Amino acid sequence: MSEQIQKPLVFIIAGENSGDALGASLMQALTRKTGGDVRFAGVGGPEMEALGLSSLFPMQDLAVMGVFEILPRLALLLKRMTQAADAVERINPDVVVSIDAPDFCFRVIKKIKARGVQAPVVHYVAPTVWAWRAGRAAKVAGFLDHLMCLLPFEPPYFHREGLDATFVGHPVVTQTFEPSQGVAFRQRHNIAPDAPVLCVLPGSRNGEVTRLLAVFEKAVQRLCAQFPGLTVVIPVVSHVSAHVRATVSTWPAPTLVVDADEKKAAFCASDAALAASGTVTLELAMAGVPHVIGYRVNALTAFVGKMLIKTPYVNLINICLGREAVPEFIQENCTPDNLAREVARLLDDEGARAAQCALASEALTQLGRGGAAPGERAADVVLNVMNKMKRNG
């Protein structure tokens, strides 16, 4: 048997861009830790493919959200599930690592378990059982061998169900932001060094952008009266760019819409931010930008959410700390007056800015900042699972 065939084989399934990034980081760490004595197969996107993965099929086939998007592509998704399960059964890897995308990944895992595949299965990114549908912890414990968690408070929920779970850290803690990026951004866009800059982040989906920009505009109107010379900067992803540019063209403050590749620099140039709820708020915290959260969903979603969601906060900084360090205004509380008042406090009060940044720094430490990179920790878990399987086998 050749040396190439003897190398351990890791089968990875990533179903979206965030999973592709996690998978690439894991592949890099596994390659380093094994001295290159590892092979990869599975499904991934451009980042994983750049590291040598030959994806079983295009990852974009799995990147659908919502019932009305899934239904027209259901036949293709079912085909891809079977295709992934067939590949795992055929090549018999040393370990299967599925990353997020639970609707797809968990169905594939159940298929391979039903077929008697012996490879241990590690899932990366825990279901948010701490926020809603706590019963999922027991369900996933029935078909996973190990779970890698992004948040420090998640493992106990799964330990109680008999599932090995390990906190590996949130990938946001690997991001870097340099003040020089902000200086260069201001120079590039002719923004005075002492001009107040507000970064506005209305989300990445057309629906949330539509709902939030209307209320954000009215908040900005109020802020313009209080802060002469205020400049608004809006980093956007490509598929909402035209929508955002058209909507903000009549805003009262000079408003600069920039592409996503300038997002980091825009953060570094900003004195405060007004943002939709989401991972972007962790990025703002990493950049040291104090911010306010505003979010609205449609009335039916809000009604169902109030019944199902258990956590009192939506922002991960606040959830980690167990207190509202970052002001968040959700649904009926997401008003121009509330948003403008809290943003004005951050723009006007250096002490308030420093206090929020200090608390956010505590939360980021809890999320893994200052320790081993999440990819390194995840690679250790995967190697331990593989070695345990060998010892028991």
C-alpha positions in Angstrom: 0.0 0.0 0.0 1.5 3.4 -1.0 2.3 6.1 1.5 -0.4 8.4 -0.1 -3.2 5.8 0.5 -2.1 5.4 4.1 -2.6 9.0 5.0 -5.6 9.7 7.1 -8.6 10.9 5.2 -10.9 13.7 6.5 -14.2 14.1 4.8 -15.5 17.7 5.2 -18.9 19.1 4.3 -19.4 22.8 4.2 -22.6 24.3 2.9 -22.1 28.1 2.9 -19.4 30.7 2.8 -19.0 30.9 6.6 -18.6 27.1 6.7 -16.1 27.3 3.8 -14.0 29.7 5.9 -14.1 27.4 8.9 -13.3 24.4 6.8 -10.3 26.1 5.2 -9.0 27.1 8.6 -9.4 23.6 9.9 -7.7 22.1 6.8 -4.7 24.5 7.3 -4.3 23.5 10.9 -4.7 19.8 10.3 -2.0 20.0 7.6 0.4 21.8 9.9 -0.2 19.5 12.9 0.2 16.3 10.8 3.2 17.6 8.8 1.1 17.2 5.7 0.2 13.6 6.5 -3.5 14.0 5.8 -5.9 13.9 2.9 -9.2 15.8 2.3 -12.4 15.0 0.5 -15.9 16.4 0.6 -17.8 19.5 -0.2 -16.5 23.0 0.0 -16.2 26.4 -1.6 -13.4 28.5 -3.0 -11.4 28.8 0.2 -11.3 25.0 0.8 -10.7 24.4 -2.9 -7.7 26.8 -2.8 -6.2 24.4 -0.3 -6.5 21.4 -2.6 -10.1 20.1 -1.9 -11.8 18.8 -5.0 -15.4 19.5 -4.1 -17.8 16.7 -4.8 -20.2 19.2 -6.3 -20.5 23.0 -6.2 -21.1 24.3 -2.7 -23.4 26.9 -4.0 -26.0 24.1 -4.7 -26.6 24.1 -0.9 -26.7 27.8 -0.3 -30.4 28.3 -0.1 -32.5 29.7 2.7 -36.3 29.9 3.3 -39.1 27.6 2.2 -39.9 29.4 -1.0 -36.2 29.2 -2.1 -35.8 25.6 -1.1 -38.9 24.2 -2.8 -37.8 24.7 -6.4 -34.4 23.2 -5.6 -35.6 20.4 -3.4 -34.9 17.6 -5.9 -31.3 18.9 -6.4 -30.8 19.1 -2.6 -32.0 15.6 -2.1 -29.7 14.4 -4.9 -26.8 16.1 -3.2 -27.6 14.5 0.1 -27.5 11.1 -1.4 -24.4 11.9 -3.4 -22.5 13.0 -0.3 -23.7 10.0 1.7 -22.7 7.7 -1.2 -19.2 9.2 -1.3 -18.7 8.8 2.5 -19.8 5.1 2.3 -17.6 4.5 -0.8 -14.3 6.1 0.4 -14.7 5.2 4.1 -12.8 8.2 5.6 -11.2 8.3 9.0 -13.5 11.0 10.2 -16.4 13.1 8.8 -16.5 16.8 9.7 -19.8 18.6 8.9 -19.8 22.4 9.3 -23.0 24.3 10.2 -25.8 24.0 7.5 -27.7 21.6 9.8 -30.6 21.0 7.5 -28.3 19.5 4.9 -25.5 18.1 7.1 -27.7 16.3 9.6 -29.6 14.5 7.0 -26.4 13.3 5.4 -25.1 12.1 8.7 -28.3 10.2 9.4 -28.0 8.5 6.0 -24.4 7.3 6.6 -25.2 6.2 10.2 -28.2 4.1 8.8 -25.8 2.5 6.3 -23.5 1.4 9.1 -20.5 3.7 8.2 -18.1 3.4 11.1 -16.3 6.8 10.6 -16.8 9.1 13.6 -18.8 12.2 12.9 -17.8 15.6 14.3 -20.1 18.6 13.7 -18.7 22.1 13.8 -21.0 25.0 15.0 -23.6 23.9 17.6 -27.3 24.4 17.1 -28.4 27.4 19.2 -30.3 25.3 21.8 -29.6 28.0 24.4 -31.8 30.4 22.5 -34.6 28.2 21.2 -35.7 24.5 20.7 -33.7 23.1 23.6 -34.9 19.6 22.6 -32.5 19.6 19.7 -29.6 18.9 22.1 -30.9 15.4 22.8 -31.7 14.8 19.1 -28.2 15.6 17.8 -26.7 13.6 20.6 -28.3 10.6 19.0 -26.3 10.8 15.8 -23.1 12.9 16.4 -19.9 11.6 18.0 -18.5 15.1 18.9 -19.6 18.7 18.6 -17.3 21.7 18.3 -18.9 24.9 19.7 -18.2 28.5 18.9 -19.5 29.9 22.2 -18.1 29.1 25.7 -21.5 28.5 27.3 -22.7 25.9 24.8 -21.0 22.6 25.7 -22.9 22.0 28.9 -26.2 21.8 27.0 -24.9 18.8 25.1 -22.9 17.2 27.9 -26.2 16.8 29.7 -27.4 14.6 26.8 -24.2 12.5 26.8 -22.6 14.1 23.7 -18.9 15.1 23.8 -18.7 18.8 23.1 -15.8 21.2 23.0 -15.6 25.0 22.9 -13.1 25.9 20.2 -13.7 29.6 19.9 -15.5 32.0 17.6 -13.7 32.7 14.2 -14.2 36.5 14.7 -11.3 36.5 17.2 -8.8 35.9 14.4 -9.7 39.1 12.6 -7.3 42.0 12.8 -8.0 45.8 12.5 -5.3 48.4 12.2 -5.8 52.1 13.0 -3.8 53.0 9.9 -6.6 51.4 7.8 -9.0 54.1 9.1 -6.6 56.9 8.4 -6.1 55.8 4.9 -9.8 55.3 4.4 -10.5 58.9 5.5 -7.8 60.2 3.2 -9.0 58.1 0.3 -12.6 59.4 0.6 -11.8 63.0 1.6 -13.1 62.7 5.1 -11.5 65.2 7.5 -9.5 63.6 10.4 -11.7 65.3 13.0 -15.1 64.7 11.2 -17.5 62.5 13.2 -18.1 59.3 11.2 -21.0 56.9 11.8 -20.9 53.5 10.2 -24.4 52.2 9.3 -24.9 48.5 8.7 -28.5 47.6 7.7 -27.9 43.9 7.1 -27.2 41.7 4.1 -30.7 40.6 3.0 -33.0 42.8 1.0 -35.9 42.4 3.4 -34.0 43.5 6.5 -32.3 46.3 4.5 -35.7 47.6 3.5 -37.1 47.5 7.0 -34.1 49.0 8.7 -32.9 51.7 6.3 -36.2 53.6 6.8 -35.8 53.8 10.5 -32.1 54.3 10.3 -32.6 57.3 8.0 -34.8 59.1 10.5 -32.2 58.4 13.2 -29.5 59.9 11.0 -31.7 63.0 10.4 -31.8 63.6 14.2 -28.1 63.1 14.5 -27.3 65.5 11.7 -28.9 68.4 13.7 -26.7 67.5 16.7 -23.4 66.7 15.0 -22.6 69.1 12.2 -20.2 67.6 9.7 -21.4 64.0 10.4 -20.5 61.6 7.6 -22.2 58.3 7.2 -20.4 55.2 5.8 -22.3 52.1 4.7 -20.3 49.0 3.7 -22.5 46.7 1.6 -22.4 43.2 0.1 -22.8 43.1 -3.7 -26.4 41.8 -3.9 -27.9 44.7 -1.8 -25.6 47.4 -3.1 -27.9 48.9 -5.8 -30.8 48.8 -3.3 -28.8 50.6 -0.6 -27.3 53.2 -3.0 -30.7 54.1 -4.4 -32.3 54.4 -0.9 -29.6 56.5 0.7 -29.1 58.9 -2.2 -31.4 61.5 -0.5 -30.1 61.1 3.1 -29.5 64.4 4.9 -25.8 63.6 5.8 -23.0 63.0 3.3 -23.4 59.2 2.8 -20.7 57.0 1.4 -21.6 53.5 0.3 -18.6 51.2 -0.1 -18.1 47.6 -1.2 -17.5 44.8 1.3 -13.7 44.8 0.6 -13.5 48.2 2.3 -15.5 47.1 5.4 -12.6 46.7 7.7 -11.1 50.1 6.8 -14.6 51.7 7.2 -14.8 50.3 10.7 -11.4 51.7 11.6 -12.4 55.1 10.3 -15.7 55.2 12.3 -16.4 56.8 15.7 -19.5 54.7 16.3 -21.9 52.4 14.4 -25.6 51.7 14.0 -26.0 48.1 13.0 -28.5 45.3 12.4 -28.2 42.3 14.7 -25.7 39.7 13.5 -22.1 38.6 13.4 -21.1 42.1 12.2 -21.5 43.4 15.7 -18.7 41.1 16.9 -16.5 42.5 14.1 -17.3 46.0 15.3 -16.3 44.9 18.8 -13.0 43.5 17.4 -12.4 46.8 15.7 -13.0 48.7 18.9 -16.1 50.5 17.4 -18.8 51.2 20.0 -22.2 50.6 18.5 -26.0 50.4 18.9 -28.2 47.5 17.6 -31.5 48.1 15.9 -33.5 45.3 14.3 -37.0 44.6 13.0 -38.6 41.6 11.5 -42.1 41.1 10.1 -44.9 40.9 12.7 -45.6 37.2 12.3 -41.9 36.3 12.7 -41.8 38.6 15.8 -44.8 36.9 17.3 -43.4 33.4 16.9 -40.0 34.5 18.0 -41.3 35.9 21.3 -42.9 32.5 22.1 -39.8 30.4 21.1 -36.7 32.5 21.9 -35.5 32.2 25.5 -32.5 34.6 25.7 -33.2 38.2 26.8 -30.6 39.6 24.3 -29.9 39.2 20.6 -26.3 40.5 20.7 -23.6 37.9 21.5 -21.6 40.5 23.4 -24.6 41.0 25.7 -25.4 37.2 25.9 -21.8 36.4 26.9 -21.8 39.1 29.6 -25.3 38.5 30.8 -26.0 42.3 30.6 -26.7 44.9 28.1 -23.3 46.4 27.3 -24.3 47.1 23.7 -27.7 48.9 23.5 -30.2 46.9 21.5 -33.5 48.1 20.3 -35.7 45.3 18.8 -39.0 45.5 17.0 -41.3 48.2 18.5 -38.4 49.6 20.5 -36.4 50.1 17.2 -37.4 53.7 16.8 -35.5 56.7 15.4 -35.6 58.5 18.8 -34.2 55.5 20.7 -31.5 54.8 18.1 -30.4 58.5 17.7 -30.3 59.0 21.5 -27.9 56.1 22.1 -25.7 56.8 19.1 -25.5 60.4 20.1 -24.3 59.3 23.6 -21.5 57.3 22.0 -20.5 60.1 19.6 -20.6 62.7 22.4 -19.2 60.9 25.4 -15.7 59.4 25.3 -16.3 57.7 28.6 -19.3 55.9 27.2 -17.3 54.7 24.2 -14.5 53.5 26.4 -16.9 51.7 28.8 -18.6 49.8 26.0 -15.3 48.8 24.4 -13.9 47.6 27.7 -17.0 45.4 28.3 -16.9 44.1 24.7 -13.3 43.2 25.2 -14.3 41.0 28.1 -16.8 39.2 26.0 -14.3 38.7 23.1 -11.9 37.1 25.6 -14.6 34.7 26.5 -15.0 33.9 22.8 -11.4 32.9 22.5 -9.4 36.1 21.8 -5.9 35.8 23.2 -5.9 32.0 23.1 -5.2 29.4 20.4 -6.9 30.2 17.1 -10.3 28.4 16.7 -8.9 26.5 13.7 -6.0 25.1 15.8 -8.4 24.0 18.6 -10.8 22.5 16.1 -7.9 20.5 14.5 -6.9 19.1 17.9 -10.5 17.9 18.5 -10.6 16.2 15.1 -7.2 14.5 15.6 -8.2 13.4 19.1 -11.5 11.9 17.7 -9.5 10.1 15.0 -6.9 8.7 17.4 -9.7 7.6 19.8 -11.3 5.7 17.0 -8.0 4.0 16.1 -7.4 3.0 19.7 -11.0 1.6 20.1 -10.9 0.0 16.6 
